[in-house]
Amino acid sequence: MRLFTLTALALSIGSFSAVAQADPQSQQYLPLSLKTTSEQDQATGFVEGQSLSGSTRNWYAHERATRAPLWKYYKGDGTRHDTHSRNNWVQGSILNYSSGFTQGTIGFAVEAAGYNAIALEQGRAAIAGPNNRTLTHSDGDPIGQWSKMGLANVKARLSNTTLTVGRQSVDTPMIAYIGNRALPSSFQGAFVHSAEFDNLSIDLGTFDRVSPRTEQSLSKFRSEYSATGVETDRASTAGVNYQPFKSLTTSLYTTHVEDFWNQYYFGASHVLGDSAVLALTTGLNYYKTVDTGSKKMGDIDNDTYSLSLGLTHQAHTLTASWQQVNGNEYFDYLHETNGIFLANSLLSDFNGPNEKSLQLSYVLNMAPYGVPGLKFNLYNARGWGIDGTHYRGTAYDVNGLDGETHYEWGIGTSYAVQSGPLKDTSIRATYTAHRASKAQGDGSLDEFRLVTTIPFNIL
């Protein structure tokens, strides 16, 4: 591991001399300036600007535990049995209607999306439900087909500022939809996105329910890693995205989860050099989490960050990512969100108490070789130093974690159709292997996943 670290640092430091000789990415300062155009001024009308589109996704995953069984399934007599494998195969479809904005100083619009899922694998033992992949009854019997209203909202827009009220899709560093299943999650509440400046935008939002990926009903928010299952009635967020230089983007957010925690986030991404010769991309993500209110999650004082350094030469990108958790509990986030922008959030989140992790990854983009849309990737990540023995709360089951380690590697390929009637159709295949010490929570397993997504436009 020490050799891995020194090698990654040497590659990063050595890149500066090469980058200096390339045609550099512009480091020009961008003064803060108001936009000279207004999105609302371009409104074409409620009917004239409407669209009807959607997508259908075929989602398949096969998992195999390589040590102890990781899942259970119900037999017909109601007894629960261990299993070393789990298969989930679901066809998810989305039909989305969006009106145009009415004309005038303030424009109004609506959006609605119907979600539908069909369980292509319906064997109880195979699915090993209930889980968050295939919707089942409480006894693990799969529901063959189900639908729900995934999005349903009203929008009001003034200039370049839009207020959305209702069930919606949101993407911020701490409240973000997660789309890694057949259907994505969404949130019920109110959200304001303001982009009145050329290089600065502001987000404000408050939400009281989440629509999970594999459930028909709305749910209260709960945390991803809590062992007690406590719930909260509200999560609110505010943030700023700012681009001070052409090469640098930054984000600063705060989120208040009622009676859980206050969480603060800073993120930055910087590009130096020319990818045709050599470019260095640096990414920083930092989260600070502290308890608040009635402390349903107990005492929390957690600082977690990741730093990634990526070198790109034409079709090739090599990245080293360091991640560290400073706290006696998991770095935690809200369940059914993608509110973890850390570099080493993979099959495992590498977020155990006091955990350190390093990832090395390689991406090959086949566009320079005449096959645009085709990519290959390979990575290896290792986590160590997991120590929960100093934790004194009750929300997390970490006291037995003492020096735990784990590692993960994966290989994948993806292709996106570039033109024709199937333009933007994508197919991705991944194989991931995770190996863990006895008490580490993710277990030892292999997973093969194959996902095909076909978008379509009707109107």
FIGURO-395435 format. One line per field, with one value per residue (C-alpha): residue in three letters; y, x, z. Coordinates in steps of 0.02 Angstrom, whole numbers. Layout:
# residues N
residuo (ALA / ...)
c2 (Y / ...)
c1 (X / ...)
c3 (Z / ...)
# end
This chain:
# residues 459
residuo (MET / ARG / LEU / PHE / THR / LEU / THR / ALA / LEU / ALA / LEU / SER / ILE / GLY / SER / PHE / SER / ALA / VAL / ALA / GLN / ALA / ASP / PRO / GLN / SER / GLN / GLN / TYR / LEU / PRO / LEU / SER / LEU / LYS / THR / THR / SER / GLU / GLN / ASP / GLN / ALA / THR / GLY / PHE / VAL / GLU / GLY / GLN / SER / LEU / SER / GLY / SER / THR / ARG / ASN / TRP / TYR / ALA / HIS / GLU / ARG / ALA / THR / ARG / ALA / PRO / LEU / TRP / LYS / TYR / TYR / LYS / GLY / ASP / GLY / THR / ARG / HIS / ASP / THR / HIS / SER / ARG / ASN / ASN / TRP / VAL / GLN / GLY / SER / ILE / LEU / ASN / TYR / SER / SER / GLY / PHE / THR / GLN / GLY / THR / ILE / GLY / PHE / ALA / VAL / GLU / ALA / ALA / GLY / TYR / ASN / ALA / ILE / ALA / LEU / GLU / GLN / GLY / ARG / ALA / ALA / ILE / ALA / GLY / PRO / ASN / ASN / ARG / THR / LEU / THR / HIS / SER / ASP / GLY / ASP / PRO / ILE / GLY / GLN / TRP / SER / LYS / MET / GLY / LEU / ALA / ASN / VAL / LYS / ALA / ARG / LEU / SER / ASN / THR / THR / LEU / THR / VAL / GLY / ARG / GLN / SER / VAL / ASP / THR / PRO / MET / ILE / ALA / TYR / ILE / GLY / ASN / ARG / ALA / LEU / PRO / SER / SER / PHE / GLN / GLY / ALA / PHE / VAL / HIS / SER / ALA / GLU / PHE / ASP / ASN / LEU / SER / ILE / ASP / LEU / GLY / THR / PHE / ASP / ARG / VAL / SER / PRO / ARG / THR / GLU / GLN / SER / LEU / SER / LYS / PHE / ARG / SER / GLU / TYR / SER / ALA / THR / GLY / VAL / GLU / THR / ASP / ARG / ALA / SER / THR / ALA / GLY / VAL / ASN / TYR / GLN / PRO / PHE / LYS / SER / LEU / THR / THR / SER / LEU / TYR / THR / THR / HIS / VAL / GLU / ASP / PHE / TRP / ASN / GLN / TYR / TYR / PHE / GLY / ALA / SER / HIS / VAL / LEU / GLY / ASP / SER / ALA / VAL / LEU / ALA / LEU / THR / THR / GLY / LEU / ASN / TYR / TYR / LYS / THR / VAL / ASP / THR / GLY / SER / LYS / LYS / MET / GLY / ASP / ILE / ASP / ASN / ASP / THR / TYR / SER / LEU / SER / LEU / GLY / LEU / THR / HIS / GLN / ALA / HIS / THR / LEU / THR / ALA / SER / TRP / GLN / GLN / VAL / ASN / GLY / ASN / GLU / TYR / PHE / ASP / TYR / LEU / HIS / GLU / THR / ASN / GLY / ILE / PHE / LEU / ALA / ASN / SER / LEU / LEU / SER / ASP / PHE / ASN / GLY / PRO / ASN / GLU / LYS / SER / LEU / GLN / LEU / SER / TYR / VAL / LEU / ASN / MET / ALA / PRO / TYR / GLY / VAL / PRO / GLY / LEU / LYS / PHE / ASN / LEU / TYR / ASN / ALA / ARG / GLY / TRP / GLY / ILE / ASP / GLY / THR / HIS / TYR / ARG / GLY / THR / ALA / TYR / ASP / VAL / ASN / GLY / LEU / ASP / GLY / GLU / THR / HIS / TYR / GLU / TRP / GLY / ILE / GLY / THR / SER / TYR / ALA / VAL / GLN / SER / GLY / PRO / LEU / LYS / ASP / THR / SER / ILE / ARG / ALA / THR / TYR / THR / ALA / HIS / ARG / ALA / SER / LYS / ALA / GLN / GLY / ASP / GLY / SER / LEU / ASP / GLU / PHE / ARG / LEU / VAL / THR / THR / ILE / PRO / PHE / ASN / ILE / LEU)
c2 (0 / 117 / 80 / 118 / 287 / 337 / 284 / 387 / 540 / 521 / 511 / 666 / 770 / 713 / 766 / 950 / 961 / 876 / 979 / 1138 / 1100 / 1066 / 1189 / 1228 / 1233 / 1417 / 1481 / 1642 / 1727 / 1742 / 1900 / 1881 / 1951 / 1947 / 1851 / 1961 / 1838 / 1771 / 1594 / 1658 / 1783 / 1633 / 1544 / 1483 / 1441 / 1301 / 1195 / 1255 / 1206 / 1038 / 872 / 689 / 575 / 434 / 286 / 100 / 11 / -175 / -202 / -368 / -411 / -577 / -583 / -726 / -730 / -805 / -841 / -843 / -827 / -644 / -658 / -750 / -803 / -866 / -1038 / -1069 / -1128 / -958 / -1017 / -909 / -989 / -932 / -916 / -880 / -803 / -671 / -630 / -478 / -439 / -293 / -193 / -13 / 115 / 302 / 409 / 595 / 740 / 919 / 1070 / 1228 / 1384 / 1509 / 1677 / 1834 / 1901 / 1744 / 1581 / 1424 / 1243 / 1066 / 902 / 725 / 557 / 383 / 244 / 61 / -95 / -274 / -413 / -526 / -639 / -695 / -841 / -814 / -903 / -812 / -638 / -663 / -520 / -407 / -297 / -131 / -213 / -305 / -253 / -397 / -429 / -444 / -633 / -610 / -653 / -537 / -414 / -451 / -275 / -110 / 75 / 242 / 428 / 459 / 646 / 767 / 951 / 1130 / 1257 / 1446 / 1542 / 1722 / 1770 / 1628 / 1573 / 1424 / 1364 / 1182 / 1116 / 934 / 769 / 804 / 749 / 842 / 829 / 911 / 846 / 791 / 770 / 688 / 563 / 392 / 306 / 143 / 29 / -1 / 160 / 314 / 392 / 563 / 686 / 777 / 958 / 1129 / 1176 / 1339 / 1345 / 1519 / 1547 / 1736 / 1747 / 1674 / 1577 / 1563 / 1472 / 1453 / 1307 / 1307 / 1159 / 1074 / 899 / 792 / 627 / 519 / 407 / 254 / 164 / 1 / 53 / 118 / 230 / 383 / 360 / 468 / 498 / 383 / 365 / 238 / 160 / 176 / 13 / 79 / 131 / 299 / 420 / 608 / 719 / 845 / 874 / 1048 / 1105 / 1266 / 1288 / 1389 / 1330 / 1450 / 1448 / 1580 / 1522 / 1431 / 1285 / 1282 / 1241 / 1245 / 1200 / 1246 / 1167 / 1145 / 1023 / 1014 / 845 / 871 / 789 / 694 / 806 / 965 / 924 / 1042 / 1009 / 1088 / 1023 / 1082 / 1020 / 1093 / 1052 / 1092 / 1056 / 987 / 812 / 794 / 793 / 779 / 851 / 843 / 844 / 872 / 837 / 876 / 829 / 868 / 833 / 892 / 809 / 856 / 803 / 920 / 934 / 784 / 682 / 532 / 472 / 503 / 605 / 636 / 728 / 671 / 744 / 648 / 696 / 627 / 693 / 628 / 662 / 608 / 610 / 609 / 579 / 570 / 410 / 361 / 421 / 359 / 418 / 398 / 437 / 451 / 451 / 467 / 462 / 555 / 501 / 353 / 321 / 288 / 436 / 431 / 502 / 491 / 325 / 325 / 472 / 484 / 612 / 546 / 631 / 549 / 479 / 304 / 274 / 115 / -50 / -15 / 165 / 143 / 249 / 149 / 238 / 308 / 216 / 262 / 205 / 219 / 186 / 172 / 174 / 173 / 227 / 198 / 306 / 227 / 386 / 429 / 254 / 280 / 207 / 355 / 307 / 151 / 154 / 28 / 49 / -45 / -3 / -69 / 6 / -42 / 15 / -11 / 54 / 36 / 65 / 86 / 35 / 216 / 243 / 275 / 300 / 179 / 224 / 127 / -53 / -19 / -67 / -233 / -151 / -154 / -146 / -211 / -208 / -239 / -218 / -207 / -217 / -198 / -200 / -129 / -72 / 44 / 98 / 241 / 247 / 408 / 430 / 358 / 307 / 230 / 381 / 393 / 212 / 146 / -25 / -55 / -216 / -224 / -359 / -314 / -417 / -364 / -453 / -408 / -458 / -548 / -399 / -275 / -242 / -262 / -445 / -545 / -558 / -548 / -455 / -452 / -314 / -282 / -126 / -67 / 101 / 157 / 337 / 390 / 546 / 546 / 733)
c1 (0 / 144 / 216 / 45 / 40 / 217 / 189 / 28 / 114 / 262 / 148 / 53 / 209 / 298 / 150 / 176 / 335 / 251 / 93 / 195 / 248 / 70 / -56 / -130 / -309 / -353 / -329 / -422 / -514 / -702 / -776 / -946 / -1072 / -1259 / -1327 / -1380 / -1517 / -1668 / -1734 / -1909 / -1897 / -1873 / -2032 / -2138 / -2297 / -2376 / -2427 / -2298 / -2152 / -2219 / -2129 / -2167 / -2017 / -1950 / -1836 / -1839 / -1703 / -1663 / -1572 / -1490 / -1374 / -1304 / -1217 / -1122 / -1056 / -882 / -874 / -1024 / -1201 / -1252 / -1438 / -1595 / -1754 / -1926 / -1988 / -2174 / -2193 / -2133 / -1963 / -1810 / -1657 / -1479 / -1417 / -1249 / -1322 / -1447 / -1516 / -1622 / -1687 / -1807 / -1872 / -1901 / -1989 / -2017 / -2142 / -2112 / -2225 / -2159 / -2259 / -2179 / -2174 / -2313 / -2258 / -2248 / -2141 / -2174 / -2196 / -2282 / -2258 / -2296 / -2203 / -2266 / -2181 / -2254 / -2136 / -2168 / -2070 / -2087 / -1999 / -1920 / -1847 / -1986 / -1910 / -1912 / -1747 / -1664 / -1720 / -1687 / -1804 / -1860 / -1721 / -1700 / -1686 / -1851 / -2013 / -2084 / -2215 / -2153 / -2137 / -2018 / -2148 / -2111 / -2237 / -2238 / -2280 / -2308 / -2321 / -2313 / -2305 / -2119 / -2127 / -2272 / -2234 / -2276 / -2142 / -2137 / -1997 / -1941 / -1796 / -1669 / -1738 / -1856 / -1960 / -2017 / -2149 / -2201 / -2117 / -1956 / -1780 / -1640 / -1451 / -1349 / -1200 / -1311 / -1487 / -1472 / -1576 / -1496 / -1515 / -1420 / -1573 / -1709 / -1795 / -1725 / -1776 / -1860 / -1908 / -2064 / -2044 / -1993 / -1833 / -1767 / -1628 / -1564 / -1440 / -1444 / -1254 / -1146 / -1034 / -1132 / -1292 / -1388 / -1494 / -1620 / -1731 / -1834 / -1908 / -2018 / -2027 / -1926 / -1995 / -1880 / -1810 / -1903 / -2058 / -2228 / -2261 / -2173 / -2060 / -1987 / -1800 / -1683 / -1495 / -1402 / -1299 / -1403 / -1431 / -1589 / -1695 / -1747 / -1836 / -1846 / -1983 / -1878 / -1714 / -1667 / -1519 / -1440 / -1288 / -1186 / -1096 / -961 / -835 / -701 / -586 / -617 / -518 / -594 / -770 / -820 / -973 / -1019 / -1175 / -1256 / -1395 / -1502 / -1583 / -1707 / -1652 / -1514 / -1370 / -1306 / -1192 / -1075 / -993 / -855 / -805 / -683 / -622 / -473 / -400 / -221 / -140 / -202 / -275 / -205 / -33 / -56 / -186 / -202 / -375 / -384 / -543 / -576 / -732 / -752 / -898 / -919 / -1061 / -1119 / -1273 / -1421 / -1591 / -1648 / -1500 / -1598 / -1434 / -1338 / -1179 / -1096 / -933 / -865 / -743 / -725 / -634 / -569 / -433 / -411 / -274 / -307 / -187 / -261 / -163 / -276 / -380 / -302 / -343 / -253 / -321 / -265 / -394 / -362 / -507 / -508 / -642 / -604 / -738 / -788 / -946 / -980 / -979 / -1167 / -1292 / -1478 / -1548 / -1615 / -1504 / -1338 / -1279 / -1101 / -987 / -829 / -706 / -701 / -888 / -896 / -986 / -924 / -925 / -758 / -836 / -805 / -757 / -580 / -557 / -421 / -432 / -339 / -405 / -310 / -415 / -388 / -510 / -487 / -593 / -602 / -656 / -478 / -467 / -620 / -755 / -840 / -953 / -854 / -759 / -670 / -625 / -526 / -500 / -433 / -474 / -413 / -476 / -391 / -382 / -570 / -593 / -761 / -703 / -709 / -890 / -1005 / -1173 / -1313 / -1356 / -1215 / -1159 / -972 / -902 / -840 / -740 / -558 / -426 / -544 / -487 / -562 / -525 / -623 / -582 / -690 / -686 / -817 / -863 / -996 / -1058 / -1173 / -1248 / -1194 / -1324 / -1476 / -1645 / -1562 / -1452 / -1402 / -1448 / -1320 / -1264 / -1148 / -1074 / -974 / -893 / -848 / -762 / -760 / -663 / -678 / -608 / -729 / -815 / -813 / -995 / -997 / -947 / -855 / -947 / -937 / -1064 / -1097 / -1213 / -1282 / -1387 / -1462 / -1553 / -1651 / -1717 / -1859 / -1953 / -2138 / -2176)
c3 (0 / 40 / -131 / -211 / -123 / -171 / -351 / -364 / -291 / -408 / -559 / -503 / -465 / -622 / -728 / -692 / -797 / -945 / -928 / -929 / -1109 / -1170 / -1239 / -1068 / -1012 / -994 / -816 / -857 / -715 / -745 / -668 / -588 / -712 / -735 / -883 / -1029 / -1079 / -988 / -1006 / -970 / -1113 / -1228 / -1168 / -1314 / -1218 / -1117 / -1266 / -1393 / -1281 / -1221 / -1241 / -1213 / -1194 / -1090 / -1077 / -1046 / -949 / -941 / -775 / -731 / -586 / -526 / -356 / -277 / -99 / -95 / 91 / 209 / 136 / 126 / 86 / 140 / 53 / 108 / 62 / 37 / 217 / 280 / 340 / 302 / 223 / 186 / 7 / -73 / -232 / -283 / -457 / -500 / -674 / -698 / -845 / -793 / -903 / -883 / -980 / -949 / -998 / -981 / -1033 / -1096 / -988 / -1013 / -1080 / -975 / -835 / -732 / -825 / -764 / -817 / -759 / -763 / -736 / -758 / -742 / -685 / -724 / -674 / -733 / -636 / -767 / -632 / -514 / -419 / -231 / -202 / -346 / -294 / -108 / -65 / 5 / -62 / -153 / -324 / -355 / -269 / -168 / -36 / 143 / 120 / -27 / -160 / -309 / -379 / -565 / -623 / -535 / -575 / -485 / -517 / -511 / -546 / -523 / -501 / -544 / -594 / -588 / -675 / -663 / -775 / -746 / -577 / -564 / -417 / -425 / -304 / -293 / -332 / -427 / -471 / -381 / -396 / -258 / -157 / -11 / -83 / -253 / -350 / -369 / -536 / -517 / -525 / -654 / -594 / -505 / -340 / -326 / -189 / -131 / -81 / -148 / -238 / -309 / -438 / -481 / -623 / -642 / -661 / -800 / -682 / -519 / -473 / -310 / -247 / -105 / -63 / 71 / 61 / 174 / 79 / -39 / -177 / -169 / -321 / -285 / -189 / -240 / -90 / -22 / 130 / 266 / 259 / 353 / 349 / 243 / 382 / 541 / 634 / 719 / 568 / 642 / 525 / 502 / 432 / 337 / 247 / 184 / 82 / 17 / -93 / -216 / -373 / -431 / -573 / -533 / -674 / -837 / -766 / -591 / -530 / -347 / -242 / -64 / 16 / 185 / 229 / 386 / 418 / 559 / 722 / 629 / 578 / 498 / 353 / 261 / 93 / -11 / -181 / -314 / -483 / -576 / -748 / -797 / -964 / -1130 / -1141 / -1318 / -1236 / -1047 / -930 / -742 / -663 / -475 / -377 / -195 / -94 / 91 / 209 / 389 / 487 / 662 / 761 / 786 / 871 / 972 / 904 / 842 / 767 / 927 / 942 / 773 / 737 / 570 / 443 / 280 / 121 / -43 / -157 / -334 / -461 / -640 / -787 / -963 / -1122 / -1274 / -1249 / -1082 / -906 / -750 / -582 / -402 / -266 / -80 / 43 / 232 / 367 / 528 / 651 / 759 / 658 / 474 / 357 / 328 / 204 / 171 / 109 / -70 / -115 / -204 / -76 / -70 / -196 / -126 / -252 / -176 / -167 / -271 / -237 / -61 / 0 / 94 / 231 / 391 / 551 / 537 / 371 / 246 / 65 / -98 / -273 / -436 / -595 / -782 / -919 / -1105 / -1219 / -1391 / -1482 / -1537 / -1610 / -1718 / -1603 / -1518 / -1374 / -1324 / -1158 / -1047 / -865 / -733 / -549 / -385 / -214 / -41 / 129 / 298 / 477 / 509 / 696 / 783 / 957 / 1019 / 965 / 1114 / 1026 / 982 / 801 / 718 / 739 / 734 / 905 / 838 / 698 / 751 / 614 / 479 / 298 / 127 / -56 / -217 / -400 / -552 / -740 / -856 / -1029 / -1095 / -1265 / -1314 / -1488 / -1572 / -1709 / -1795 / -1722 / -1569 / -1532 / -1347 / -1314 / -1193 / -1135 / -989 / -922 / -759 / -655 / -476 / -341 / -158 / -21 / 163 / 331 / 446 / 529 / 384 / 339 / 149 / 146 / 12 / -153 / -341 / -446 / -633 / -693 / -868 / -899 / -1063 / -1073 / -1225 / -1229 / -1342 / -1395 / -1440 / -1446)
# end
